[in-house]
Amino acid sequence: EKETLTSRLIDRPIRPLFVEGFKNEVQVVLTVLSYDGENDPDIVAMIGASAALTLSGLPFMGPIGAARVGYKDGEYVINPSVQDMADTDLDLVVAGTQDAVMMVESEAKELSEDVMLGAVMAGHKSFQQVIDLIIDLGERAAKEPWDFTPPDHSAELAKIQDLVGADLSAAYKIKDKTSRQEAVAEARTKASEALVATEENPEGMDALIFKDQFKKAEAKVVRGDIIKTGVRIDGRKLDEVRQIVSEVGVLPRTHGSSLFTRGETQALCVATLGTADDEQMIDSLDGMYKSGFMLHYNFPPYSVGEAGRMGSPGRREIGHGKLAWRATKAILPTKDEFPYVLRVVSEITESNGSSSMATVCGTSLALMDAGVPIKRPASGIAMGLIKDDDGVAVLSDILGDEDHLGDMDFKVAGTSEGGTSLQMDIKIAGITEDIMKT
């Protein structure tokens, strides 16, 4: 699990920094060869990946730096030792370029928004010297840059917009996800039949180019409409949350259960209490330890209307499960207050954006249904962003389409007293502190 989560930490800030149009497969392999027991290798690995890509000559708009930020006695601690992390109120990892924060992952003990934002900015400031060192290394030792010029497909994009721009605009005003997808598919078929190269139409555009440019046409329509009108795909205002329905005790034989529904996203959460014999034994780099709280997240293909193979949890399931685990950990009772081992399983029955945050809400409900004396409930919401030359729009409770076509996925979880977890991914460089604060 640790290796999977570290791989996600590294992948998320790096992926958006490859030049658009660069399609070659790139694999970065990071191996822990020795460990001093003090410095978590994940930050070292992130910096190593950044340096390797900078040396490679690939069209990579880095380098990135990374830092872990703790918070103790009202002070930020940069890259604390593993031992010091044991009694800090914050475990926040931030990565970014010289100008922008690209990724945040954190666990906190109900800290204020100002403290959380301050930690992000303190981390970003702290790794600037790392970026400078990587740039210096690159100037001495980097391979010749690839001769790569992104192809210009603006003419193909214009043809698609002229033909089905109005159809896409109408499709993205349909509130129901399935009906909306069907309308978009009809527009895609109409454009494909007219524009993609066939034996009868050898002068048409390449199918792969069409696929990429059609997605861009979708993004332009959705983003333009939201910024111009302040009205979103499903008719909501920017700060409006979808309808929420929640219930507990839905499964009669379990210790605790809940069904949490927000719009077209639904999580069925089941809580089970166990004895000390049920603790999970984890053999990590730091040695063997036991975990008395487990949270597992399952995202079956049917939740998004697809058929697919089901096996062991993938990177997404492990990452989202850990995010909900971090968001919930701060509200749990101590071992002295409640000696039971806790396991929560979140089954995502349908998903249209923010199933990890539905898991946070459902987990609080299921734990309360099981009689666990949590400090107070935690909940979570996914925020989005659309930023272009015409303006900036911050979206509350994003849909799946707003995640895919927008610039940011910013998940925030916490209680009435403060934040317990923050996860941010960004697709563009240039998010200011003011936008993040908003």
C-alpha positions as CSV (number, residue, x, y, z in Angstrom):
1,E,0.0,0.0,0.0
2,K,2.8,2.4,0.9
3,E,4.5,1.9,-2.5
4,T,1.3,2.4,-4.3
5,L,0.5,5.6,-2.5
6,T,4.0,6.9,-3.0
7,S,3.7,6.1,-6.8
8,R,0.5,8.2,-6.8
9,L,2.2,11.1,-5.0
10,I,5.0,11.1,-7.7
11,D,2.7,10.6,-10.7
12,R,0.2,13.3,-10.0
13,P,2.4,16.4,-10.1
14,I,4.6,15.0,-13.0
15,R,1.9,13.9,-15.4
16,P,0.5,17.4,-16.3
17,L,4.0,18.7,-17.0
18,F,4.7,16.7,-20.1
19,V,4.1,18.9,-23.2
20,E,0.7,18.4,-24.7
21,G,0.7,16.1,-27.7
22,F,3.7,14.0,-26.4
23,K,2.4,10.4,-26.6
24,N,5.5,8.3,-26.0
25,E,5.4,5.9,-23.0
26,V,7.6,7.0,-20.2
27,Q,8.4,4.8,-17.2
28,V,10.2,6.1,-14.1
29,V,11.3,3.4,-11.7
30,L,12.3,4.4,-8.1
31,T,14.0,1.8,-5.9
32,V,14.7,2.2,-2.2
33,L,18.2,0.8,-1.8
34,S,18.8,1.8,1.8
35,Y,16.9,3.6,4.5
36,D,18.2,5.5,7.5
37,G,15.1,5.1,9.6
38,E,14.7,8.9,9.9
39,N,13.9,10.4,6.5
40,D,10.8,8.9,4.7
41,P,12.0,7.9,1.2
42,D,8.9,9.2,-0.5
43,I,10.1,12.8,-0.7
44,V,13.6,11.7,-1.9
45,A,11.9,9.5,-4.6
46,M,9.8,12.5,-5.8
47,I,12.9,14.6,-6.1
48,G,14.8,11.8,-7.8
49,A,12.1,11.3,-10.4
50,S,12.1,15.0,-11.1
51,A,15.9,15.0,-11.6
52,A,15.8,11.9,-13.8
53,L,13.2,13.5,-16.1
54,T,15.1,16.8,-16.2
55,L,18.3,14.9,-17.3
56,S,16.4,12.8,-19.9
57,G,15.9,15.6,-22.4
58,L,12.2,14.7,-22.7
59,P,9.7,17.5,-23.3
60,F,9.0,17.8,-19.6
61,M,8.1,21.3,-18.2
62,G,9.7,20.7,-14.8
63,P,11.5,20.2,-12.7
64,I,9.4,19.8,-9.6
65,G,10.3,19.9,-6.0
66,A,8.6,18.3,-3.0
67,A,8.4,18.6,0.8
68,R,6.6,17.2,3.8
69,V,5.2,19.8,6.2
70,G,4.4,19.1,9.8
71,Y,2.8,21.5,12.4
72,K,3.7,21.5,16.0
73,D,3.3,24.2,18.7
74,G,2.0,26.7,16.2
75,E,5.1,26.3,13.9
76,Y,5.6,24.6,10.5
77,V,8.2,21.9,10.4
78,I,9.8,21.2,7.0
79,N,10.6,17.5,6.3
80,P,10.4,16.3,9.9
81,S,11.9,13.0,10.8
82,V,9.8,9.9,10.9
83,Q,10.0,10.0,14.7
84,D,8.9,13.7,14.9
85,M,5.9,12.9,12.7
86,A,4.5,10.8,15.6
87,D,3.4,13.9,17.6
88,T,2.6,16.5,14.9
89,D,-0.9,17.8,14.1
90,L,-0.3,17.7,10.3
91,D,1.2,15.4,7.7
92,L,1.1,17.4,4.4
93,V,3.1,16.6,1.3
94,V,3.2,19.3,-1.4
95,A,4.9,19.2,-4.8
96,G,5.2,21.8,-7.5
97,T,7.3,23.9,-9.9
98,Q,9.0,27.2,-9.3
99,D,5.8,29.1,-9.9
100,A,2.9,26.8,-9.0
101,V,1.7,24.1,-6.6
102,M,0.8,21.0,-8.5
103,M,-0.2,18.5,-5.8
104,V,-1.1,18.4,-2.2
105,E,-1.9,15.3,0.0
106,S,-2.5,15.7,3.7
107,E,-3.8,14.4,7.0
108,A,-4.6,16.8,9.8
109,K,-6.0,17.0,13.3
110,E,-8.9,19.5,12.6
111,L,-6.8,22.4,11.6
112,S,-8.1,25.8,10.4
113,E,-8.2,26.7,6.7
114,D,-5.5,29.4,7.3
115,V,-3.1,26.9,8.9
116,M,-3.6,24.4,6.0
117,L,-3.1,27.0,3.3
118,G,-0.1,28.3,5.2
119,A,1.4,24.8,5.2
120,V,1.0,24.5,1.5
121,M,2.7,27.8,0.8
122,A,5.5,27.1,3.4
123,G,6.2,23.8,1.7
124,H,6.2,25.4,-1.8
125,K,8.7,28.0,-0.6
126,S,10.9,25.4,1.1
127,F,11.7,23.3,-2.0
128,Q,12.7,26.2,-4.3
129,Q,16.4,25.5,-3.6
130,V,15.8,21.8,-4.6
131,I,14.5,23.0,-7.9
132,D,17.5,25.3,-8.4
133,L,19.8,22.4,-7.7
134,I,18.1,20.2,-10.3
135,I,18.2,23.0,-12.8
136,D,21.9,23.4,-12.1
137,L,22.4,19.6,-12.5
138,G,20.5,19.7,-15.8
139,E,22.6,22.5,-17.2
140,R,25.7,20.4,-16.6
141,A,24.6,16.9,-17.4
142,A,21.2,16.8,-19.2
143,K,20.9,15.0,-22.6
144,E,20.1,17.1,-25.7
145,P,16.5,18.1,-25.6
146,W,14.2,16.1,-27.8
147,D,13.3,17.9,-31.0
148,F,9.6,17.8,-30.3
149,T,7.1,20.4,-31.6
150,P,3.5,19.7,-30.6
151,P,1.4,19.3,-33.8
152,D,-1.1,22.0,-34.5
153,H,-4.6,20.6,-34.9
154,S,-6.5,23.9,-34.5
155,A,-8.0,23.5,-38.0
156,E,-9.4,20.0,-37.1
157,L,-10.8,21.5,-33.8
158,A,-12.5,24.3,-35.7
159,K,-14.2,21.8,-38.1
160,I,-15.6,19.8,-35.2
161,Q,-16.8,23.0,-33.4
162,D,-18.5,24.3,-36.6
163,L,-20.3,21.0,-37.2
164,V,-21.4,19.9,-33.7
165,G,-20.6,22.8,-31.3
166,A,-24.3,23.7,-30.9
167,D,-25.1,19.9,-30.4
168,L,-22.5,19.7,-27.7
169,S,-23.8,22.8,-26.0
170,A,-27.3,21.4,-26.0
171,A,-26.1,18.0,-24.8
172,Y,-24.3,19.5,-21.8
173,K,-27.5,21.2,-20.6
174,I,-29.1,17.8,-20.0
175,K,-29.1,17.1,-16.3
176,D,-29.3,13.3,-16.3
177,K,-25.8,11.7,-16.7
178,T,-26.9,8.8,-18.9
179,S,-29.1,11.0,-21.2
180,R,-26.3,13.5,-21.5
181,Q,-23.7,10.8,-22.4
182,E,-26.1,9.5,-25.1
183,A,-26.5,13.0,-26.6
184,V,-22.7,13.6,-26.6
185,A,-22.3,10.2,-28.3
186,E,-24.7,11.2,-31.0
187,A,-22.8,14.4,-31.6
188,R,-19.5,12.4,-31.7
189,T,-21.0,9.9,-34.3
190,K,-22.3,12.7,-36.4
191,A,-18.9,14.5,-36.5
192,S,-17.0,11.2,-37.0
193,E,-19.1,10.1,-40.0
194,A,-18.6,13.5,-41.6
195,L,-14.9,14.2,-40.7
196,V,-12.9,11.0,-40.1
197,A,-10.9,9.5,-43.0
198,T,-12.5,6.5,-44.7
199,E,-12.2,4.8,-48.1
200,E,-14.9,7.1,-49.3
201,N,-13.4,10.1,-47.7
202,P,-9.6,9.6,-47.8
203,E,-9.0,13.4,-47.2
204,G,-10.6,13.2,-43.8
205,M,-8.8,13.5,-40.4
206,D,-7.0,10.7,-38.6
207,A,-9.2,8.9,-36.1
208,L,-6.8,9.4,-33.2
209,I,-6.6,13.2,-34.0
210,F,-10.4,13.3,-34.2
211,K,-10.7,11.6,-30.7
212,D,-8.3,14.2,-29.1
213,Q,-9.9,17.2,-30.8
214,F,-13.4,16.1,-30.1
215,K,-12.5,16.0,-26.3
216,K,-11.1,19.6,-26.7
217,A,-14.3,20.7,-28.4
218,E,-16.3,19.3,-25.4
219,A,-14.0,21.1,-22.9
220,K,-14.4,24.4,-24.8
221,V,-18.2,24.2,-24.8
222,V,-18.5,23.2,-21.1
223,R,-15.8,25.6,-19.8
224,G,-17.1,28.6,-21.9
225,D,-20.7,28.1,-20.8
226,I,-19.8,27.9,-17.1
227,I,-17.6,31.0,-17.2
228,K,-20.0,33.0,-19.3
229,T,-23.3,32.1,-17.5
230,G,-22.2,30.9,-14.1
231,V,-24.5,27.9,-14.7
232,R,-23.1,24.4,-14.7
233,I,-23.8,21.2,-16.6
234,D,-26.7,20.0,-14.4
235,G,-28.2,23.5,-14.0
236,R,-26.6,24.3,-10.6
237,K,-25.0,27.6,-9.6
238,L,-21.3,27.5,-8.9
239,D,-21.7,27.1,-5.2
240,E,-24.7,24.8,-5.2
241,V,-24.4,21.3,-3.9
242,R,-26.4,18.4,-5.3
243,Q,-29.3,16.9,-3.3
244,I,-28.1,14.8,-0.4
245,V,-30.0,11.8,1.0
246,S,-28.5,9.7,3.8
247,E,-29.8,6.8,5.9
248,V,-28.4,4.4,8.5
249,G,-29.2,0.9,9.6
250,V,-29.8,-0.3,6.0
251,L,-28.3,-3.7,6.6
252,P,-29.9,-5.5,9.6
253,R,-27.1,-8.0,10.3
254,T,-24.1,-5.7,10.3
255,H,-22.7,-3.7,13.3
256,G,-23.2,-0.4,11.4
257,S,-24.3,0.6,7.9
258,S,-25.1,3.7,6.0
259,L,-26.2,4.7,2.5
260,F,-25.0,8.1,1.5
261,T,-26.2,9.6,-1.8
262,R,-25.2,13.0,-3.3
263,G,-26.7,13.5,-6.8
264,E,-25.7,10.5,-8.9
265,T,-22.9,9.4,-6.5
266,Q,-23.7,6.8,-3.8
267,A,-21.7,4.9,-1.2
268,L,-22.9,2.0,0.9
269,C,-20.6,1.9,3.9
270,V,-20.4,-1.0,6.4
271,A,-18.7,-0.8,9.8
272,T,-17.5,-3.8,11.7
273,L,-16.1,-4.0,15.2
274,G,-13.4,-6.5,16.1
275,T,-11.1,-7.5,19.0
276,A,-7.3,-6.9,19.2
277,D,-6.9,-10.2,17.3
278,D,-8.3,-8.5,14.2
279,E,-5.7,-5.7,14.1
280,Q,-3.9,-5.5,10.7
281,M,-0.2,-6.3,11.0
282,I,1.8,-4.1,8.6
283,D,5.5,-4.9,7.8
284,S,6.9,-1.6,6.6
285,L,10.3,0.0,6.2
286,D,9.9,1.3,9.7
287,G,9.3,-2.2,11.1
288,M,6.3,-4.1,12.1
289,Y,3.3,-2.3,13.5
290,K,-0.4,-2.9,14.0
291,S,-3.3,-0.9,12.7
292,G,-6.6,-0.8,14.6
293,F,-8.6,1.2,11.9
294,M,-9.0,-0.1,8.4
295,L,-11.0,1.6,5.6
296,H,-11.4,-0.2,2.3
297,Y,-12.9,1.4,-0.8
298,N,-14.3,-0.6,-3.7
299,F,-15.1,1.0,-7.1
300,P,-16.7,-1.7,-9.3
301,P,-17.1,-1.1,-13.1
302,Y,-20.9,-1.1,-12.9
303,S,-20.8,2.1,-10.7
304,V,-20.1,4.0,-13.9
305,G,-22.2,1.8,-16.2
306,E,-19.2,-0.2,-17.6
307,A,-18.3,-3.9,-17.9
308,G,-14.8,-4.6,-16.7
309,R,-12.5,-7.1,-15.0
310,M,-12.5,-7.1,-11.2
311,G,-9.5,-8.2,-9.2
312,S,-7.3,-6.8,-6.5
313,P,-7.7,-3.0,-5.7
314,G,-6.0,-0.7,-8.2
315,R,-4.0,2.5,-7.5
316,R,-7.2,4.5,-7.6
317,E,-9.0,2.4,-5.0
318,I,-6.0,2.4,-2.7
319,G,-5.5,6.1,-3.0
320,H,-9.2,7.0,-2.5
321,G,-9.5,4.6,0.4
322,K,-6.4,6.1,2.1
323,L,-7.8,9.7,1.6
324,A,-11.1,8.7,3.3
325,W,-9.0,7.0,6.1
326,R,-7.0,10.1,6.7
327,A,-10.1,12.2,6.7
328,T,-11.7,10.0,9.4
329,K,-8.8,9.1,11.6
330,A,-8.9,12.4,13.5
331,I,-12.4,11.8,14.8
332,L,-11.9,8.3,16.2
333,P,-11.9,7.6,19.9
334,T,-8.6,6.6,21.6
335,K,-7.9,3.0,22.4
336,D,-8.6,3.7,26.1
337,E,-12.0,5.2,25.2
338,F,-13.0,2.4,22.8
339,P,-10.8,-0.7,22.6
340,Y,-12.4,-2.2,19.5
341,V,-10.7,-2.6,16.1
342,L,-12.7,-0.8,13.4
343,R,-13.1,-1.8,9.8
344,V,-15.2,0.2,7.3
345,V,-15.8,-1.0,3.7
346,S,-17.2,1.5,1.3
347,E,-19.0,0.0,-1.8
348,I,-19.5,2.6,-4.5
349,T,-22.8,1.7,-6.0
350,E,-22.9,4.5,-8.5
351,S,-20.5,7.3,-9.3
352,N,-20.7,10.7,-10.9
353,G,-17.9,12.6,-9.2
354,S,-16.5,12.6,-5.6
355,S,-17.0,9.1,-4.5
356,S,-14.1,9.4,-2.0
357,M,-15.8,12.3,-0.3
358,A,-19.1,10.3,-0.2
359,T,-17.1,7.6,1.5
360,V,-16.0,10.1,4.2
361,C,-19.6,11.1,4.8
362,G,-20.9,7.4,4.7
363,T,-18.1,6.3,7.1
364,S,-19.1,8.8,9.7
365,L,-22.7,7.6,9.5
366,A,-21.8,3.9,9.6
367,L,-19.5,4.4,12.6
368,M,-22.2,6.3,14.5
369,D,-24.7,3.5,13.6
370,A,-22.3,1.0,15.1
371,G,-22.2,2.9,18.3
372,V,-18.6,4.1,17.9
373,P,-18.1,7.2,20.1
374,I,-16.5,9.4,17.4
375,K,-15.6,13.0,18.5
376,R,-17.9,14.5,15.8
377,P,-18.8,13.6,12.2
378,A,-16.5,14.3,9.3
379,S,-17.7,15.1,5.8
380,G,-16.0,15.9,2.5
381,I,-16.6,17.8,-0.7
382,A,-14.8,17.9,-4.1
383,M,-14.1,21.4,-5.4
384,G,-13.3,22.2,-9.0
385,L,-11.8,25.0,-11.0
386,I,-12.1,26.4,-14.5
387,K,-9.5,29.1,-15.4
388,D,-9.0,30.6,-18.8
389,D,-8.6,34.0,-20.5
390,D,-12.2,34.9,-19.9
391,G,-12.1,34.4,-16.1
392,V,-12.0,32.0,-13.2
393,A,-14.9,29.8,-11.8
394,V,-14.6,27.8,-8.6
395,L,-17.1,24.9,-8.5
396,S,-18.6,23.3,-5.4
397,D,-19.3,19.5,-5.5
398,I,-18.1,18.7,-9.0
399,L,-19.5,16.1,-11.4
400,G,-17.3,13.6,-13.1
401,D,-17.5,15.6,-16.4
402,E,-16.4,18.8,-14.5
403,D,-13.4,16.9,-13.1
404,H,-12.4,15.6,-16.6
405,L,-12.9,18.9,-18.4
406,G,-11.8,21.2,-15.7
407,D,-8.4,22.3,-14.3
408,M,-8.5,21.1,-10.7
409,D,-9.8,18.4,-8.4
410,F,-9.5,19.8,-4.9
411,K,-10.9,17.4,-2.2
412,V,-11.5,18.8,1.2
413,A,-12.6,16.9,4.3
414,G,-13.1,17.9,7.9
415,T,-15.4,18.5,10.8
416,S,-17.2,21.6,12.2
417,E,-13.9,22.3,14.0
418,G,-11.4,22.2,11.1
419,G,-9.8,20.3,8.3
420,T,-8.8,16.7,8.5
421,S,-7.6,16.0,5.0
422,L,-6.8,17.8,1.8
423,Q,-6.0,16.3,-1.6
424,M,-5.3,18.5,-4.6
425,D,-4.4,17.7,-8.2
426,I,-4.0,20.3,-10.8
427,K,-3.7,20.2,-14.6
428,I,-2.4,23.7,-15.2
429,A,0.5,25.7,-13.9
430,G,-0.4,29.1,-12.4
431,I,-2.8,28.7,-9.5
432,T,-2.3,31.7,-7.2
433,E,-2.6,31.6,-3.4
434,D,-5.8,33.7,-3.7
435,I,-7.4,31.1,-6.0
436,M,-6.4,28.3,-3.6
437,K,-7.8,30.3,-0.6
438,T,-11.1,30.8,-2.4
